[in-house]
Amino acid sequence: MRGPGAWWHGKTTPAKVETYTRWSFHSFALVEVCAIGLPAFGELRMPIALWVFLMACGHGLLGSATASRGLDWTCGRREQPVRLLVVFGALTALLGIGALALSEHGPGGDKMESTMGVFFIVVVPYGLGLMTLGMYRRHVLMLLAGFTAGAGVTSFLVGMPAYSVPALMAGVLLLGGFLCLASLFSVWLLKAVLELDVARETRTRLAVAEERLRFGRDLHDVMGRNLAVIALKSELAVQLARRERPEAVEQMIEVQRIARESQKEVREVVRGYREVDLGVELLGAQGVLTAAGVECTVTGSASELPSAVQSALGWVVREATTNVLRHGDAGHCRVSLGVEGTRVVLTVENDGVERDRVPSTPTSKGSGLAGLRERLSAVDGTLEAGPVDGDRFRVVAEVPLPPAATSSSPMSRPPSTSPPPSSSPSSAPRTVNEEVAP
């Protein structure tokens, strides 16, 4: 059953930042209604109080729509909402002018003046802040200066005292400028998070591409020359056979020998590609996660484990690290390696669980957790994976030690912290080999 926080925890970091930003600015509408609309019923008589309430609600709703369209433009989903900005700006200016006029000449005396003063000082700065979301930075200063000057001219025309005009202009400049800066900072932060997310995906794709190029380069180095020799000798054998020369048989025997050697070399390349050094994988996982901003601690040593056990558990480290990078929102990851009885236990736990994205059971043969279970089953190992404690995801792999290695394994001693790895690019591709492994 989905808990009350599943909706939030199911979002990625960019989605969380965007949701937080949107609802922060949508709350402006609620602030306007609570600060202007509702108090008007206690200060003003009907129907003026109702009109003030409706104007506050209308300005807040249109401001929320403007903020939403402006953030869509910031995220690159829509074009700049120029018409909506013009309409919202005109409404903000008209409401500000009306509030100043009513504060000086409206019925109700001091109550009308105080209510309309609050109306003006809330509506105009909030309007400036919301319009900033859909504007270029170079236009924001022009907007702020225009509304500040307009407030001064309007207050002078409606007959406000001369000493009140500078104070009103300073209020618009300071409050409006603060909200404009807050909006610009929110836009900058949202863009930065989105760009980092794109860079993270690009880095992962480049790592996969680099690994594919490496494997292709190895195959080319092994097969390129041999295939060229085979082609030449086959052509020579054809020409000799057409002339009924006995040397054709010798050439085909040579072709057969080279083909068998090539087959052997290809198998060695593939075997080397599939073999995994667990110690290297642990260091590479720590380096890549640290470079990605995930605090990673690794405990345990794999220096004297059997090669079959290292290879099986190395694939678990690769897949678990890939899941942390791509499918979670982790801030810390813990990798521990140790021996319990006659079994080697590898635990990978992170705090970036996303229940809707991580399968708890195999769903496709040869990929993800299902592929890991198949690899571990070859050495009689087991794999358990799933959320724990609400916000953590844990992968536990157990592999039995061969009888000869049980008594001499150094893993029976308490695990020691592995040395800090180098976050060089050479270790990065090893965390994504699951996608390209033959």
C-alpha positions as CSV (number, residue, x, y, z in Angstrom):
1,M,0.0,0.0,0.0
2,R,1.3,3.4,-0.9
3,G,2.0,5.6,2.1
4,P,1.2,9.3,2.4
5,G,4.8,10.2,1.4
6,A,5.0,7.8,-1.6
7,W,4.0,10.6,-4.0
8,W,6.9,12.8,-2.9
9,H,9.5,10.0,-2.5
10,G,8.6,8.7,-5.9
11,K,9.8,11.9,-7.6
12,T,13.4,12.5,-8.8
13,T,15.4,15.4,-7.3
14,P,14.7,17.7,-10.3
15,A,11.0,16.9,-10.0
16,K,11.0,17.7,-6.3
17,V,12.8,21.0,-6.8
18,E,10.3,21.9,-9.6
19,T,7.3,21.0,-7.4
20,Y,8.6,22.9,-4.4
21,T,9.2,26.0,-6.6
22,R,5.8,25.8,-8.2
23,W,3.8,25.5,-5.0
24,S,5.9,28.2,-3.4
25,F,4.7,30.7,-5.9
26,H,1.2,29.3,-6.0
27,S,1.0,30.0,-2.3
28,F,1.1,33.7,-3.2
29,A,-2.6,33.5,-4.2
30,L,-3.5,32.2,-0.7
31,V,-1.4,34.9,0.9
32,E,-3.2,37.6,-1.1
33,V,-6.7,36.2,-0.1
34,C,-5.7,35.9,3.6
35,A,-3.9,39.2,3.8
36,I,-6.4,41.3,1.7
37,G,-9.6,39.6,0.9
38,L,-10.7,38.2,4.2
39,P,-9.8,41.2,6.4
40,A,-11.8,43.4,4.0
41,F,-15.0,42.0,5.3
42,G,-14.2,43.2,8.8
43,E,-13.0,46.6,7.8
44,L,-15.2,47.7,4.9
45,R,-18.9,47.6,4.4
46,M,-20.7,45.7,1.7
47,P,-20.5,45.6,-1.3
48,I,-17.0,47.2,-1.3
49,A,-15.6,44.4,0.9
50,L,-16.9,41.8,-1.6
51,W,-15.3,43.6,-4.5
52,V,-12.0,43.8,-2.7
53,F,-12.2,40.0,-1.9
54,L,-13.1,39.2,-5.6
55,M,-10.2,41.3,-6.9
56,A,-7.7,39.7,-4.5
57,C,-9.0,36.2,-5.6
58,G,-8.8,37.1,-9.3
59,H,-5.4,38.6,-9.1
60,G,-4.1,35.6,-7.1
61,L,-5.5,33.0,-9.6
62,L,-4.2,34.9,-12.6
63,G,-0.8,35.2,-10.9
64,S,-0.8,31.4,-10.3
65,A,-1.4,30.8,-14.0
66,T,1.3,33.3,-14.9
67,A,3.8,31.6,-12.5
68,S,2.9,28.2,-13.9
69,R,3.4,29.2,-17.5
70,G,6.6,31.1,-16.6
71,L,8.1,28.0,-15.0
72,D,7.1,25.9,-18.0
73,W,9.0,28.4,-20.2
74,T,11.9,28.1,-17.8
75,C,11.9,24.3,-18.1
76,G,11.7,24.6,-21.9
77,R,8.3,23.0,-22.2
78,R,6.4,26.1,-23.7
79,E,7.1,29.4,-25.4
80,Q,7.4,32.5,-23.3
81,P,3.9,33.6,-22.2
82,V,4.2,37.1,-23.5
83,R,0.4,37.8,-23.8
84,L,-0.3,36.4,-20.3
85,L,2.5,38.6,-18.9
86,V,1.0,41.7,-20.5
87,V,-2.5,40.9,-19.2
88,F,-1.3,40.1,-15.7
89,G,0.9,43.2,-15.6
90,A,-1.9,45.4,-16.8
91,L,-4.2,44.0,-14.2
92,T,-1.6,44.5,-11.5
93,A,-1.1,48.1,-12.5
94,L,-4.9,48.8,-12.7
95,L,-5.5,47.3,-9.2
96,G,-2.6,49.3,-7.8
97,I,-3.9,52.6,-9.3
98,G,-7.4,51.8,-8.0
99,A,-6.1,51.0,-4.6
100,L,-4.2,54.3,-4.4
101,A,-7.3,56.2,-5.6
102,L,-9.6,54.6,-3.1
103,S,-7.1,55.1,-0.2
104,E,-7.4,58.9,-0.8
105,H,-10.9,59.4,-2.0
106,G,-12.9,56.3,-1.2
107,P,-15.7,56.1,1.4
108,G,-14.8,54.7,4.8
109,G,-12.2,57.1,6.1
110,D,-9.2,55.7,7.8
111,K,-10.3,52.1,7.4
112,M,-10.5,52.4,3.7
113,E,-7.1,54.1,3.6
114,S,-5.4,51.4,5.6
115,T,-7.1,48.5,3.7
116,M,-6.3,49.9,0.3
117,G,-2.7,50.7,1.5
118,V,-2.3,47.0,2.4
119,F,-3.9,46.0,-0.9
120,F,-1.5,48.1,-2.9
121,I,1.6,47.0,-1.0
122,V,0.7,43.3,-1.4
123,V,-0.7,43.2,-5.0
124,V,2.0,45.2,-6.7
125,P,5.2,43.5,-5.3
126,Y,3.6,40.0,-5.6
127,G,2.7,40.8,-9.2
128,L,6.3,41.9,-9.9
129,G,7.7,38.7,-8.4
130,L,5.4,36.5,-10.4
131,M,6.0,38.2,-13.7
132,T,9.7,37.8,-13.2
133,L,9.3,34.0,-13.6
134,G,8.4,34.4,-17.3
135,M,10.9,37.2,-18.2
136,Y,14.5,37.6,-19.2
137,R,16.8,39.0,-16.5
138,R,17.6,42.1,-18.5
139,H,13.9,43.0,-18.6
140,V,13.3,42.6,-14.9
141,L,15.1,45.9,-14.0
142,M,13.0,47.8,-16.5
143,L,9.8,46.3,-15.1
144,L,10.8,47.2,-11.5
145,A,11.8,50.7,-12.5
146,G,8.6,51.2,-14.4
147,F,6.3,50.1,-11.6
148,T,8.3,52.2,-9.1
149,A,8.0,55.3,-11.2
150,G,4.4,54.6,-11.9
151,A,3.6,54.3,-8.2
152,G,5.2,57.7,-7.6
153,V,3.3,59.4,-10.5
154,T,0.0,57.8,-9.5
155,S,0.3,58.7,-5.8
156,F,1.1,62.3,-6.8
157,L,-1.9,62.5,-9.2
158,V,-4.4,61.1,-6.7
159,G,-3.4,63.8,-4.2
160,M,-1.2,61.9,-1.6
161,P,0.9,64.1,0.6
162,A,4.3,65.0,-0.9
163,Y,6.2,63.3,2.0
164,S,4.3,60.0,1.3
165,V,5.3,59.7,-2.3
166,P,9.0,58.8,-1.7
167,A,8.0,56.3,1.0
168,L,5.6,54.6,-1.3
169,M,8.1,54.4,-4.1
170,A,10.7,53.0,-1.7
171,G,8.3,50.4,-0.6
172,V,7.6,49.3,-4.1
173,L,11.3,49.3,-5.0
174,L,12.4,47.3,-1.9
175,L,9.6,44.8,-1.6
176,G,9.2,44.4,-5.4
177,G,13.0,44.1,-5.8
178,F,13.2,41.5,-3.0
179,L,10.5,39.3,-4.7
180,C,12.1,39.8,-8.1
181,L,15.4,38.6,-6.7
182,A,13.7,35.6,-5.0
183,S,12.1,34.7,-8.3
184,L,15.3,35.0,-10.3
185,F,17.1,32.9,-7.7
186,S,14.4,30.2,-7.9
187,V,14.6,30.2,-11.7
188,W,18.4,29.9,-11.5
189,L,18.3,27.0,-9.0
190,L,15.7,25.1,-11.0
191,K,17.7,25.5,-14.2
192,A,20.9,24.4,-12.5
193,V,19.2,21.3,-11.1
194,L,17.7,20.4,-14.6
195,E,21.1,20.9,-16.2
196,L,22.8,18.7,-13.7
197,D,20.3,16.0,-14.3
198,V,20.8,16.2,-18.0
199,A,24.6,16.1,-17.5
200,R,24.2,13.1,-15.3
201,E,22.3,11.2,-17.9
202,T,24.8,12.3,-20.6
203,R,27.7,11.0,-18.5
204,T,26.0,7.7,-18.1
205,R,25.3,7.4,-21.8
206,L,29.0,8.3,-22.5
207,A,30.2,5.7,-20.1
208,V,28.1,3.1,-21.9
209,A,29.3,4.3,-25.3
210,E,33.0,4.2,-24.1
211,E,32.6,0.7,-22.9
212,R,31.1,-0.3,-26.3
213,L,33.9,1.4,-28.1
214,R,36.5,-0.4,-25.9
215,F,34.9,-3.8,-26.6
216,G,34.7,-3.0,-30.3
217,R,38.3,-1.9,-30.4
218,D,39.5,-5.1,-28.8
219,L,37.6,-7.2,-31.3
220,H,38.9,-5.1,-34.1
221,D,42.5,-5.5,-32.9
222,V,42.1,-9.2,-32.6
223,M,40.0,-10.0,-35.7
224,G,41.0,-7.2,-38.2
225,R,44.4,-8.6,-39.2
226,N,43.3,-12.3,-39.1
227,L,40.3,-11.7,-41.3
228,A,42.3,-9.8,-43.8
229,V,44.8,-12.7,-44.0
230,I,42.0,-15.2,-44.3
231,A,40.4,-13.2,-47.2
232,L,43.7,-12.9,-49.1
233,K,44.6,-16.6,-48.6
234,S,41.1,-17.7,-49.6
235,E,41.3,-15.6,-52.8
236,L,44.8,-17.1,-53.5
237,A,43.4,-20.6,-52.9
238,V,40.6,-19.9,-55.4
239,Q,43.0,-18.8,-58.1
240,L,45.3,-21.8,-57.4
241,A,42.3,-24.2,-57.5
242,R,41.2,-22.8,-60.9
243,R,44.7,-23.6,-62.2
244,E,44.5,-27.0,-60.6
245,R,47.6,-26.3,-58.5
246,P,48.2,-28.5,-55.5
247,E,49.2,-25.4,-53.4
248,A,45.5,-24.5,-53.1
249,V,45.1,-27.2,-50.4
250,E,48.0,-25.8,-48.4
251,Q,46.5,-22.4,-48.5
252,M,43.1,-23.6,-47.3
253,I,44.8,-25.5,-44.5
254,E,46.4,-22.3,-43.5
255,V,43.1,-20.5,-43.7
256,Q,41.6,-23.2,-41.4
257,R,44.4,-22.7,-38.9
258,I,44.1,-18.9,-38.8
259,A,40.3,-19.2,-38.4
260,R,40.7,-21.5,-35.4
261,E,43.2,-19.2,-33.8
262,S,40.9,-16.2,-34.4
263,Q,38.1,-18.1,-32.7
264,K,40.3,-18.8,-29.7
265,E,41.4,-15.2,-29.5
266,V,37.8,-14.0,-29.6
267,R,36.8,-16.3,-26.8
268,E,39.7,-14.9,-24.7
269,V,38.6,-11.3,-25.4
270,V,35.0,-12.1,-24.4
271,R,36.2,-14.1,-21.3
272,G,38.3,-11.2,-20.2
273,Y,35.4,-8.8,-20.7
274,R,33.1,-10.9,-18.6
275,E,35.6,-11.6,-15.8
276,V,35.2,-9.1,-13.0
277,D,37.7,-8.2,-10.3
278,L,35.6,-7.5,-7.1
279,G,38.3,-5.3,-5.6
280,V,38.4,-3.1,-8.6
281,E,34.6,-3.0,-8.8
282,L,34.4,-1.8,-5.1
283,L,36.9,0.9,-5.7
284,G,35.2,2.0,-9.0
285,A,31.8,2.1,-7.4
286,Q,33.0,4.3,-4.5
287,G,34.8,6.6,-6.9
288,V,31.9,7.0,-9.3
289,L,29.3,7.5,-6.5
290,T,31.5,10.0,-4.8
291,A,31.9,11.9,-8.1
292,A,28.2,11.9,-8.5
293,G,27.6,13.5,-5.1
294,V,26.7,10.3,-3.2
295,E,28.6,9.7,0.0
296,C,29.8,6.2,-0.3
297,T,31.5,4.0,2.3
298,V,33.1,0.6,1.5
299,T,34.2,-1.9,4.1
300,G,35.7,-5.3,3.6
301,S,38.5,-6.8,1.4
302,A,38.2,-9.1,-1.6
303,S,41.9,-9.7,-2.2
304,E,41.9,-13.4,-1.6
305,L,38.5,-14.5,-2.5
306,P,38.2,-17.2,-5.3
307,S,37.9,-15.7,-8.8
308,A,34.4,-17.3,-9.3
309,V,33.1,-15.6,-6.2
310,Q,34.7,-12.2,-7.1
311,S,33.2,-12.4,-10.6
312,A,29.7,-13.1,-9.4
313,L,29.7,-10.4,-6.6
314,G,31.4,-7.9,-8.9
315,W,28.3,-8.0,-11.2
316,V,26.2,-7.3,-8.1
317,V,28.3,-4.2,-7.3
318,R,28.0,-3.0,-10.9
319,E,24.2,-3.4,-11.1
320,A,23.6,-2.0,-7.6
321,T,25.8,1.1,-8.3
322,T,23.9,1.6,-11.6
323,N,20.6,1.5,-9.8
324,V,21.8,4.1,-7.2
325,L,22.9,6.4,-10.0
326,R,19.9,6.1,-12.3
327,H,16.9,5.0,-10.4
328,G,17.3,6.5,-6.9
329,D,17.9,9.9,-5.2
330,A,20.5,8.7,-2.7
331,G,22.6,10.9,-0.5
332,H,24.6,8.0,1.1
333,C,25.4,4.5,0.0
334,R,27.0,1.8,2.2
335,V,28.8,-1.3,0.7
336,S,30.0,-4.0,3.0
337,L,31.7,-7.3,2.3
338,G,32.2,-10.0,4.9
339,V,32.0,-13.7,5.7
340,E,29.2,-15.3,7.7
341,G,30.1,-18.9,8.3
342,T,30.9,-20.5,4.9
343,R,29.2,-17.8,2.8
344,V,30.5,-14.5,1.5
345,V,27.9,-11.7,2.1
346,L,27.8,-8.5,0.0
347,T,25.4,-5.8,1.2
348,V,24.7,-2.6,-0.8
349,E,22.3,-0.2,0.9
350,N,21.3,3.4,-0.1
351,D,18.8,5.9,1.1
352,G,17.4,6.8,-2.3
353,V,14.6,4.2,-2.5
354,E,11.9,4.7,-5.2
355,R,9.3,2.0,-4.7
356,D,7.6,2.6,-7.9
357,R,10.7,2.1,-10.0
358,V,12.6,-0.7,-8.4
359,P,11.2,-4.2,-9.0
360,S,11.3,-6.6,-6.1
361,T,11.0,-9.7,-8.3
362,P,12.5,-10.5,-11.6
363,T,10.6,-9.1,-14.5
364,S,12.8,-9.8,-17.5
365,K,15.3,-12.5,-18.0
366,G,18.9,-11.4,-18.4
367,S,18.5,-7.8,-17.2
368,G,18.6,-6.0,-13.9
369,L,18.0,-8.1,-10.8
370,A,16.8,-11.1,-12.8
371,G,20.2,-11.2,-14.6
372,L,22.0,-11.0,-11.2
373,R,20.1,-13.9,-9.9
374,E,21.0,-15.9,-12.9
375,R,24.7,-15.1,-12.5
376,L,24.6,-15.9,-8.8
377,S,22.8,-19.2,-9.3
378,A,25.8,-20.4,-11.3
379,V,27.8,-20.4,-8.1
380,D,24.9,-21.4,-5.9
381,G,24.4,-17.9,-4.6
382,T,21.3,-16.0,-3.7
383,L,20.1,-12.4,-4.0
384,E,17.6,-10.4,-1.9
385,A,16.6,-6.9,-2.9
386,G,13.9,-4.5,-1.7
387,P,13.0,-1.5,0.4
388,V,13.8,-1.5,4.1
389,D,12.9,0.9,6.9
390,G,10.7,2.9,4.6
391,D,13.3,5.0,2.8
392,R,16.2,2.7,2.2
393,F,16.9,0.1,-0.5
394,R,19.1,-2.9,0.3
395,V,20.6,-5.5,-2.0
396,V,22.1,-8.6,-0.2
397,A,24.0,-11.2,-2.2
398,E,25.3,-14.4,-0.6
399,V,27.8,-16.8,-2.3
400,P,29.1,-20.0,-0.7
401,L,32.9,-20.3,-0.4
402,P,34.5,-23.4,-1.9
403,P,35.6,-25.9,0.8
404,A,39.3,-25.2,0.1
405,A,38.9,-21.5,0.5
406,T,36.8,-21.5,3.7
407,S,39.7,-22.1,6.2
408,S,42.2,-19.8,4.5
409,S,40.0,-16.9,3.6
410,P,41.1,-13.6,5.2
411,M,37.5,-12.6,5.3
412,S,37.0,-14.4,8.6
413,R,38.8,-11.4,10.2
414,P,36.9,-8.2,10.8
415,P,36.5,-6.2,7.6
416,S,38.8,-3.2,7.2
417,T,37.9,0.0,5.5
418,S,39.2,0.0,1.9
419,P,41.5,2.8,0.8
420,P,39.9,5.7,-1.0
421,P,39.6,5.2,-4.7
422,S,40.5,7.4,-7.5
423,S,37.6,8.9,-9.3
424,S,39.3,8.6,-12.6
425,P,37.2,8.1,-15.8
426,S,38.7,4.6,-16.3
427,S,36.5,3.3,-13.4
428,A,33.3,4.9,-14.5
429,P,32.3,2.6,-17.3
430,R,32.5,-0.4,-15.1
431,T,29.3,0.6,-13.3
432,V,27.2,0.4,-16.4
433,N,28.5,-2.8,-18.0
434,E,25.1,-4.4,-17.4
435,E,23.7,-2.6,-20.4
436,V,26.4,-3.7,-22.8
437,A,27.6,-7.0,-21.5
438,P,27.3,-9.8,-24.1
